[in-house]
Protein backbone atom coordinates (compact mmCIF):
# COMPACT_ATOMS: atom_id res chain seq x y z
CA UNK A 1 0.00 0.00 0.00
CA UNK A 2 1.17 3.52 -0.80
CA UNK A 3 2.59 5.43 2.16
CA UNK A 4 1.11 8.77 1.06
CA UNK A 5 -2.48 7.81 1.81
CA UNK A 6 -4.51 10.32 3.79
CA UNK A 7 -6.56 9.22 6.81
CA UNK A 8 -9.39 11.23 8.35
CA UNK A 9 -11.21 10.28 11.53
CA UNK A 10 -14.98 9.94 11.22
CA UNK A 11 -16.84 10.13 14.53
CA UNK A 12 -20.57 9.37 14.31
CA UNK A 13 -22.71 10.87 17.08
CA UNK A 14 -26.41 10.58 16.44
CA UNK A 15 -28.77 11.86 19.12
CA UNK A 16 -31.32 9.04 19.25
CA UNK A 17 -29.74 6.58 21.68
CA UNK A 18 -32.35 4.48 23.47
CA UNK A 19 -30.14 2.69 26.01
CA UNK A 20 -28.84 5.92 27.58
CA UNK A 21 -30.50 9.22 26.66
CA UNK A 22 -28.07 11.53 24.84
CA UNK A 23 -25.35 8.92 25.37
CA UNK A 24 -22.81 10.53 23.06
CA UNK A 25 -22.76 13.78 25.06
CA UNK A 26 -23.37 12.37 28.53
CA UNK A 27 -20.93 13.93 31.00
CA UNK A 28 -18.01 11.67 31.82
CA UNK A 29 -15.71 13.16 34.48
CA UNK A 30 -16.95 16.62 33.51
CA UNK A 31 -16.65 16.17 29.73
CA UNK A 32 -19.05 14.76 27.13
CA UNK A 33 -18.36 11.23 25.96
CA UNK A 34 -17.71 12.41 22.40
CA UNK A 35 -14.80 14.56 23.61
CA UNK A 36 -12.65 11.51 24.31
CA UNK A 37 -12.85 10.23 20.73
CA UNK A 38 -12.07 13.71 19.38
CA UNK A 39 -9.12 14.15 21.74
CA UNK A 40 -7.46 10.87 20.77
CA UNK A 41 -8.03 11.45 17.07
CA UNK A 42 -6.47 14.92 17.31
CA UNK A 43 -3.37 13.46 18.97
CA UNK A 44 -2.93 10.69 16.38
CA UNK A 45 -0.29 11.89 13.92
CA UNK A 46 -1.54 9.65 11.10
CA UNK A 47 -4.97 11.32 11.25
CA UNK A 48 -5.04 14.62 9.35
CA UNK A 49 -8.62 15.76 10.00
CA UNK A 50 -11.40 14.93 12.44
CA UNK A 51 -14.97 14.93 11.13
CA UNK A 52 -17.91 14.62 13.51
CA UNK A 53 -21.29 13.73 12.05
CA UNK A 54 -24.57 14.17 13.91
CA UNK A 55 -28.23 14.83 13.29
CA UNK A 56 -28.11 17.30 16.21
CA UNK A 57 -26.81 20.86 15.89
CA UNK A 58 -26.30 20.84 19.66
CA UNK A 59 -23.97 17.84 19.36
CA UNK A 60 -22.05 19.52 16.54
CA UNK A 61 -21.63 22.67 18.60
CA UNK A 62 -20.10 20.56 21.38
CA UNK A 63 -17.85 18.76 18.88
CA UNK A 64 -16.57 22.12 17.58
CA UNK A 65 -15.84 23.22 21.14
CA UNK A 66 -13.61 20.15 21.60
CA UNK A 67 -11.68 20.65 18.38
CA UNK A 68 -13.45 18.82 15.55
CA UNK A 69 -12.19 20.11 12.19
CA UNK A 70 -15.28 19.38 10.11
CA UNK A 71 -18.91 19.29 11.23
CA UNK A 72 -21.42 17.28 9.22
CA UNK A 73 -25.15 17.60 9.81
CA UNK A 74 -26.40 14.12 9.07
CA UNK A 75 -29.70 13.43 7.34
CA UNK A 76 -32.58 12.07 9.40
CA UNK A 77 -32.74 9.14 6.98
CA UNK A 78 -29.33 7.93 8.12
CA UNK A 79 -29.74 8.78 11.80
CA UNK A 80 -32.20 6.15 13.00
CA UNK A 81 -31.30 2.98 14.88
CA UNK A 82 -32.09 1.07 11.68
CA UNK A 83 -29.64 3.02 9.54
CA UNK A 84 -26.66 1.07 8.21
CA UNK A 85 -23.01 2.02 8.49
CA UNK A 86 -22.72 1.77 4.71
CA UNK A 87 -25.49 4.32 4.10
CA UNK A 88 -23.90 6.63 6.65
CA UNK A 89 -20.45 6.45 5.05
CA UNK A 90 -21.98 6.85 1.59
CA UNK A 91 -23.51 10.11 2.80
CA UNK A 92 -20.14 11.25 4.21
CA UNK A 93 -18.37 10.42 0.95
CA UNK A 94 -20.93 12.38 -1.09
CA UNK A 95 -20.75 15.32 1.32
CA UNK A 96 -16.97 15.58 1.02
CA UNK A 97 -17.10 15.14 -2.74
CA UNK A 98 -19.72 17.86 -3.21
CA UNK A 99 -18.77 20.40 -0.56
CA UNK A 100 -15.02 20.40 -0.03
CA UNK A 101 -11.97 20.96 -2.20
CA UNK A 102 -10.91 17.62 -3.68
CA UNK A 103 -7.22 18.29 -3.02
CA UNK A 104 -5.92 16.52 0.08
CA UNK A 105 -9.19 14.70 0.74
CA UNK A 106 -8.84 11.34 2.50
CA UNK A 107 -8.32 7.97 0.87
CA UNK A 108 -9.42 6.23 4.06
CA UNK A 109 -11.86 6.87 6.88
CA UNK A 110 -10.81 5.96 10.43
CA UNK A 111 -14.08 5.04 12.11
CA UNK A 112 -14.04 5.92 15.83
CA UNK A 113 -17.23 5.30 17.78
CA UNK A 114 -17.76 7.61 20.79
CA UNK A 115 -19.10 4.79 22.95
CA UNK A 116 -15.60 3.29 23.20
CA UNK A 117 -13.74 5.95 25.22
CA UNK A 118 -10.79 3.83 26.37
CA UNK A 119 -8.37 4.53 23.54
CA UNK A 120 -4.77 5.60 23.18
CA UNK A 121 -3.57 7.73 20.29
CA UNK A 122 -0.39 5.62 20.20
CA UNK A 123 -2.49 2.50 19.59
CA UNK A 124 -4.53 4.27 16.91
CA UNK A 125 -1.33 5.29 15.17
CA UNK A 126 0.02 1.74 15.46
CA UNK A 127 -3.19 0.39 13.94
CA UNK A 128 -3.04 2.74 10.95
CA UNK A 129 0.64 1.92 10.35
CA UNK A 130 -0.18 -1.79 10.58
CA UNK A 131 -2.90 -1.34 7.95
CA UNK A 132 -0.55 0.62 5.67
CA UNK A 133 1.93 -2.25 5.58
CA UNK A 134 -0.71 -4.64 4.25
CA UNK A 135 -2.93 -4.82 1.21
CA UNK A 136 -6.45 -5.39 2.51
CA UNK A 137 -9.86 -3.97 1.63
CA UNK A 138 -10.53 -2.71 5.18
CA UNK A 139 -9.58 -3.22 8.82
CA UNK A 140 -11.60 -3.95 11.96
CA UNK A 141 -10.41 -4.02 15.54
CA UNK A 142 -11.20 -7.22 17.40
CA UNK A 143 -10.63 -8.84 20.77
CA UNK A 144 -10.39 -12.50 21.67
CA UNK A 145 -13.59 -13.91 23.14
CA UNK A 146 -13.23 -15.31 26.65
CA UNK A 147 -15.26 -18.36 25.57
CA UNK A 148 -14.99 -19.69 22.03
CA UNK A 149 -17.98 -18.89 19.84
CA UNK A 150 -18.06 -22.51 18.66
CA UNK A 151 -19.75 -23.42 21.93
CA UNK A 152 -22.65 -20.98 21.46
CA UNK A 153 -26.27 -21.82 20.68
CA UNK A 154 -29.49 -20.47 19.31
CA UNK A 155 -32.95 -21.65 20.39
CA UNK A 156 -35.13 -23.17 17.68
CA UNK A 157 -38.51 -24.73 18.55
CA UNK A 158 -37.58 -24.60 22.25
CA UNK A 159 -34.42 -26.65 21.62
CA UNK A 160 -30.74 -25.73 21.68
CA UNK A 161 -29.10 -25.72 18.28
CA UNK A 162 -25.38 -25.30 17.72
CA UNK A 163 -24.65 -22.09 15.85
CA UNK A 164 -21.48 -23.33 14.17
CA UNK A 165 -22.31 -26.99 13.46
CA UNK A 166 -25.95 -26.25 12.67
CA UNK A 167 -27.34 -29.31 14.41
CA UNK A 168 -29.39 -30.09 17.51
CA UNK A 169 -26.81 -32.66 18.58
CA UNK A 170 -24.75 -30.65 21.05
CA UNK A 171 -22.47 -33.42 22.30
CA UNK A 172 -19.36 -32.05 20.58
CA UNK A 173 -19.97 -28.60 22.08
CA UNK A 174 -19.66 -30.08 25.56
CA UNK A 175 -15.95 -30.71 24.99
CA UNK A 176 -13.13 -28.64 26.54
CA UNK A 177 -12.53 -25.26 24.93
CA UNK A 178 -9.02 -26.39 23.94
CA UNK A 179 -10.70 -28.55 21.29
CA UNK A 180 -12.01 -25.47 19.49
CA UNK A 181 -10.41 -22.64 17.53
CA UNK A 182 -10.19 -19.22 19.15
CA UNK A 183 -12.89 -16.78 18.09
CA UNK A 184 -12.93 -12.99 18.10
CA UNK A 185 -15.53 -10.27 18.34
CA UNK A 186 -15.39 -6.84 16.77
CA UNK A 187 -15.25 -3.82 19.07
CA UNK A 188 -15.47 -0.07 18.59
CA UNK A 189 -11.79 0.77 19.08
CA UNK A 190 -10.96 1.48 15.41
CA UNK A 191 -12.10 0.50 11.93
CA UNK A 192 -10.52 1.64 8.66
CA UNK A 193 -12.69 2.00 5.57
CA UNK A 194 -11.61 2.77 2.02
CA UNK A 195 -13.49 5.39 0.02
CA UNK A 196 -12.88 3.27 -3.08
CA UNK A 197 -14.90 0.50 -1.44
CA UNK A 198 -17.77 2.85 -0.71
CA UNK A 199 -17.87 3.94 -4.34
CA UNK A 200 -18.02 0.27 -5.32
CA UNK A 201 -21.04 -0.05 -2.99
CA UNK A 202 -19.60 -2.03 -0.12
CA UNK A 203 -18.07 -1.15 3.23
CA UNK A 204 -15.53 -3.80 4.24
CA UNK A 205 -15.29 -6.33 1.46
CA UNK A 206 -13.89 -9.85 1.63
CA UNK A 207 -10.28 -9.01 2.56
CA UNK A 208 -10.62 -7.49 6.02
CA UNK A 209 -7.51 -7.15 8.16
CA UNK A 210 -8.01 -7.86 11.89
CA UNK A 211 -6.32 -5.56 14.40
CA UNK A 212 -6.11 -7.41 17.70
CA UNK A 213 -6.62 -5.11 20.68
CA UNK A 214 -5.29 -6.37 24.00
CA UNK A 215 -6.15 -3.28 26.04
CA UNK A 216 -9.30 -2.98 28.14
CA UNK A 217 -12.10 -2.30 25.68
CA UNK A 218 -15.69 -1.55 26.70
CA UNK A 219 -18.37 -0.49 24.25
CA UNK A 220 -20.89 1.53 26.25
CA UNK A 221 -24.34 0.24 25.38
CA UNK A 222 -26.05 0.56 28.76
CA UNK A 223 -25.75 2.09 32.22
CA UNK A 224 -23.78 -0.88 33.59
CA UNK A 225 -21.18 -0.42 30.84
CA UNK A 226 -20.93 3.28 31.69
CA UNK A 227 -20.34 2.53 35.37
CA UNK A 228 -17.69 -0.06 34.49
CA UNK A 229 -15.83 2.36 32.22
CA UNK A 230 -15.90 4.97 35.00
CA UNK A 231 -14.28 2.37 37.26
CA UNK A 232 -11.62 1.48 34.67
CA UNK A 233 -10.79 5.13 34.03
CA UNK A 234 -10.09 5.68 37.71
CA UNK A 235 -8.23 2.39 38.12
CA UNK A 236 -6.03 3.03 35.06
CA UNK A 237 -5.69 6.74 35.89
CA UNK A 238 -7.01 7.67 32.46
CA UNK A 239 -8.53 10.90 33.78
CA UNK A 240 -5.04 12.26 34.45
CA UNK A 241 -4.08 11.34 30.89
CA UNK A 242 -6.60 13.73 29.33
CA UNK A 243 -5.92 17.45 29.03
CA UNK A 244 -8.65 18.78 26.80
CA UNK A 245 -7.99 21.77 24.59
CA UNK A 246 -11.36 23.50 24.52
CA UNK A 247 -12.35 26.28 22.12
CA UNK A 248 -14.45 28.60 24.26
CA UNK A 249 -15.49 30.93 21.43
Secondary structure, DSSP 4 states (H G I P E B T S, - for coil): --TT--EEEEEE--S--SSSTTGGG-EETTEEHHHHHHHHHHH-TTEEEEEEEES-HHHHHHHHHTT-SEEEE--GGGSSTT--HHHHHHHHHHHHHHHS-STT--SEEEE--TT-----HHHHHHHHHHHHTS--SEEEEEEE-SS-GGG-EEEETTEEEETTT-SS--SGGGS-GGGS---EEEEEEEEEEEHHHHHTT-SS-S-EEEEE--S------SHHHHHHHHHHHHHTTHHHH--------
